[in-house]
Amino acid sequence: MDERLTEACTVLHVDMDAFFAAVEVLDDPTLRGKPVIVGGSGTRGVVASCTYEARVYGVHSAMSSVEARRRCPHAVFISGRYWRYSELSTKLHELLHSYTPVVEAIGLDEAFLDVAGVRRILGPPTAIAERLRREVRDTLQLDCSVGAARNKLLAKLASEAAKPIATTGGRQPGRGVVVVPPEHELAFLHALPIRALWGVGPAAASRLAGLGVATVAELAAIPEEALCRVLGAAHGQHVARLARGVDDRPVVADRVAKSVGHEETFASDFHDHGALHPQAVRMADAVCERLREAAVRARTVTVKIRFGDRTTITRSHTLPQATASHRVVREVTLALLQAVDVGPGVRLLGVSASGLTSTPELHQLSFEDLERTAEPSEGGSSAAGNEPAWAEVEAALAAIRARYGQAAVAPAALLGGDGLSVKRRGDTQWGPDAEAGRPSSH
């Protein structure tokens, strides 16, 4: 392709191919060529990633594990190793930042890059995309697909078009790099189904199907006023712009996280606070570890509860002073949980911290101050002060974990027959496994 036509395609979208599953095959070559599914293998599990050999059977991410097993009975299920994916993701993003400082991470396995400012050094966008893809392969021994265009919408769709193809004969290599020059944008975009667009989910697609719309070209032919009547004003305007290839969102470097959290779906429902207590402590402990790793504090603690009938509620408590104290976050978490009737059965429990602020010094709240607060409630607040003694205790505990690992020391509530049950980031992220029993409540 003439490089003059692609000079304006300075937005790249890099997307790893079946990342989690590919990492498992990389680390265990005996899995090569097999239908591998990463996710929770139990009845409440979901698919996080799968190899192209599994995709042939219609398996895809976010599908229930029950359905995935029905479609592909001989699939190899793997619980997943979030720590390993994070490790390789760090290397990936370090590589991306070596090309340009304008990198917007979307997740562990994908990111947008703006290479407008490095073209004189690295060459035209097409050459940068090809070189980047080769270097990812050489560095990580994993494949990625790269899309290049004038905006994020088209770059994302281009990387999808560059992906490998699942066939009955096995995984067929894709184009690897797809560039959408300005002259070809509408031809490329309008040939796609409407579900390819951001914001067109199953409900919107169903409404649009009532208008006889199946492709983006047919969508672009619908007057914006009609789309607003069918989808609502804001959504209709958004979809109308995308159908014309208009997306003026910039690539935003180093997006600051707004919250950190952990949640877990249990193999069977919990019906009493005593059994939920250690699970809440595990998650609160893990949240605080992530706060410390990021050198931030949080003002708001939120507990998320999903019951057996899938009804979901959240309860939050906002402190007057941000904290990263394990003790404070744990006590607030337990108080919020205690105020909820868990008799109907808890299917999922989550703990998150938001209202983040960075600081070189972490201020601690005293137990006495916490006791004097009003009963935590949705959106409530309390008063608290500092307690240097507890700050020193928690600093010592942090030092022990930094040297010997997170499982070296933990709250006593996490001590069971198999030792300390410490929550690691990504544990049971996609639901419990088939062989997993009821989490320990000792």
Long-range contacts (C-beta under 8 A, 24 or more apart in sequence): 1-126, 1-179, 1-181, 3-124, 3-126, 3-127, 5-181, 5-182, 5-183, 6-124, 6-125, 6-126, 6-148, 6-179, 6-181, 7-119, 7-124, 7-125, 8-150, 8-181, 8-182, 9-125, 9-126, 9-148, 9-149, 9-150, 9-155, 9-179, 9-180, 9-181, 9-182, 10-114, 10-115, 10-116, 10-119, 10-125, 10-148, 10-150, 11-112, 11-113, 11-114, 11-115, 11-148, 11-149, 11-150, 11-151, 11-152, 11-154, 11-155, 11-251, 12-112, 12-113, 12-114, 12-115, 12-125, 12-128, 12-129, 12-132, 12-146, 12-147, 12-148, 12-155, 13-110, 13-111, 13-112, 13-113, 13-146, 13-147, 13-148, 13-152, 13-155, 13-156, 13-158, 13-159, 14-96, 14-110, 14-111, 14-112, 14-113, 14-132, 14-136, 14-144, 14-145, 14-146, 14-159, 15-109, 15-110, 15-144, 15-145, 15-146, 15-147, 15-156, 15-159, 15-160, 15-163, 16-92, 16-109, 16-110, 16-136, 16-142, 16-143, 16-144, 17-142, 17-143, 17-144, 17-145, 17-163, 17-164, 18-49, 18-50, 18-51, 18-52, 19-49, 19-85, 19-108, 19-109, 19-142, 20-48, 20-49, 20-80, 20-85, 20-109, 21-49, 21-50, 21-51, 21-54, 21-78, 22-49, 22-51, 22-142, 22-143, 23-81, 23-84, 23-85, 23-88, 23-142, 24-78, 24-81, 25-51, 26-141, 26-142, 27-84, 31-76, 33-170, 34-76, 35-59, 35-72, 35-74, 35-75, 35-76, 36-75, 36-76, 36-78, 37-65, 37-68, 37-72, 37-75, 37-76, 37-77, 37-78, 38-78, 38-79, 38-80, 38-430, 39-65, 39-68, 39-77, 39-79, 39-80, 39-430, 39-431, 40-65, 40-79, 40-265, 40-428, 40-430, 40-431, 40-432, 40-433, 41-65, 41-69, 41-77, 41-79, 41-433, 41-434, 41-435, 42-267, 42-431, 42-432, 42-433, 42-434, 42-436, 43-434, 44-265, 44-266, 44-267, 44-347, 44-431, 44-432, 45-265, 45-430, 45-431, 45-432, 45-433, 45-434, 46-430, 46-431, 47-430, 48-80, 48-429, 48-430, 50-75, 51-171, 52-164, 52-165, 52-166, 52-170, 52-171, 53-166, 53-170, 53-171, 55-166, 56-166, 56-167, 56-168, 65-431, 77-433, 77-434, 79-428, 79-433, 80-426, 80-429, 80-430, 81-426, 82-424, 82-425, 82-426, 82-427, 82-429, 83-424, 83-425, 83-426, 85-109, 85-426, 86-425, 86-426, 88-140, 88-142, 91-139, 91-140, 92-136, 92-140, 95-132, 95-135, 95-136, 95-139, 96-132, 99-128, 99-132, 101-253, 102-251, 102-253, 103-251, 103-253, 103-254, 104-251, 104-252, 104-253, 104-255, 105-255, 110-159, 112-152, 112-155, 112-156, 112-251, 113-251, 114-250, 114-251, 125-179, 126-177, 126-179, 129-177, 129-179, 130-176, 130-177, 133-176, 133-177, 143-176, 145-174, 145-176, 145-177, 145-178, 146-176, 146-177, 146-178, 147-177, 147-178, 147-179, 147-180, 148-177, 148-178, 148-179, 148-180, 149-179, 149-180, 149-185, 150-180, 150-182, 150-185, 151-245, 151-246, 151-247, 151-248, 151-249, 152-247, 152-249, 152-251, 153-197, 153-198, 153-242, 153-245, 153-247, 154-180, 154-185, 154-188, 154-189, 154-245, 154-247, 155-180, 156-198, 157-188, 157-189, 157-192, 157-196, 158-188, 160-196, 161-188, 185-245, 186-220, 186-244, 186-245, 189-216, 189-243, 189-245, 190-215, 190-216, 190-217, 190-220, 191-215, 191-216, 191-217, 192-216, 194-218, 194-219, 197-239, 197-242, 197-243, 198-242, 199-235, 199-238, 199-239, 199-242, 200-239, 204-231, 204-235, 204-239, 207-231, 216-243, 219-243, 220-244, 256-356, 257-294, 257-356, 258-354, 258-356, 259-298, 259-352, 259-353, 259-354, 259-356, 260-287, 260-290, 260-291, 260-294, 260-298, 260-352, 260-353, 260-356, 261-287, 261-302, 261-304, 261-350, 261-351, 261-352, 261-353, 262-286, 262-287, 262-350, 262-351, 262-352, 262-423, 262-425, 263-304, 263-348, 263-349, 263-350, 263-351, 263-352, 264-348, 264-349, 264-350, 264-423, 264-427, 264-428, 265-306, 265-347, 265-348, 265-428, 265-431, 265-432, 266-346, 266-347, 266-348, 266-349, 266-432, 266-438, 266-439, 267-432, 267-436, 267-437, 267-438, 267-439, 268-438, 269-307, 269-308, 269-345, 269-346, 269-347, 270-342, 270-345, 270-346, 270-349, 271-342, 271-343, 271-344, 271-345, 271-346, 272-342, 272-343, 273-337, 273-338, 273-342, 274-441, 275-441, 276-337, 276-342, 276-346, 276-349, 276-441, 277-334, 277-413, 277-441, 278-413, 278-414, 278-416, 278-421, 278-439, 278-440, 278-441, 278-442, 279-349, 279-439, 279-441, 280-330, 280-333, 280-334, 280-337, 280-349, 280-351, 281-330, 281-333, 281-334, 281-411, 281-413, 281-414, 282-414, 282-421, 282-422, 282-423, 283-333, 283-349, 283-350, 283-351, 283-423, 284-326, 284-329, 284-330, 284-333, 284-334, 284-351, 285-326, 285-330, 285-410, 285-411, 285-414, 285-422, 285-423, 286-422, 286-423, 286-424, 286-425, 287-329, 287-351, 287-352, 287-353, 288-324, 288-325, 288-326, 288-329, 288-330, 288-353, 289-401, 289-406, 290-425, 291-324, 291-353, 291-356, 292-324, 292-362, 292-398, 294-356, 294-358, 295-358, 295-359, 295-360, 296-324, 296-356, 296-357, 296-358, 296-359, 297-322, 297-323, 297-324, 297-356, 297-357, 297-358, 297-359, 297-362, 297-363, 298-322, 298-323, 298-324, 298-329, 298-353, 298-354, 298-355, 298-356, 298-357, 299-323, 299-354, 299-355, 299-357, 300-353, 300-354, 300-355, 301-329, 301-332, 301-333, 301-336, 301-351, 301-352, 301-353, 302-336, 302-350, 302-351, 302-352, 302-353, 302-354, 303-333, 303-336, 303-337, 303-340, 303-349, 303-350, 303-351, 304-348, 304-349, 304-350, 304-351, 304-352, 305-337, 305-340, 305-342, 305-346, 305-348, 305-349, 305-350, 306-346, 306-347, 306-348, 306-349, 307-344, 307-345, 307-346, 307-347, 308-344, 308-345, 308-346, 308-347, 309-344, 310-347, 312-348, 313-340, 314-378, 315-339, 315-340, 315-376, 315-377, 315-378, 316-378, 316-379, 316-380, 317-376, 317-377, 317-380, 317-381, 317-382, 318-355, 318-379, 318-380, 318-381, 319-365, 319-381, 319-382, 319-384, 320-381, 320-382, 320-383, 320-384, 321-363, 321-365, 321-384, 321-385, 322-355, 322-356, 322-357, 322-359, 322-363, 323-362, 323-363, 323-364, 323-365, 324-362, 325-362, 325-364, 325-365, 325-390, 325-391, 325-394, 326-394, 326-397, 326-411, 327-364, 327-367, 327-390, 327-394, 328-364, 328-365, 328-370, 328-384, 329-353, 330-411, 331-367, 331-370, 332-370, 332-376, 335-375, 335-376, 336-376, 339-375, 339-376, 339-377, 362-391, 363-391, 364-388, 364-390, 364-391, 364-394, 366-390, 415-442, 416-440, 416-442, 417-442
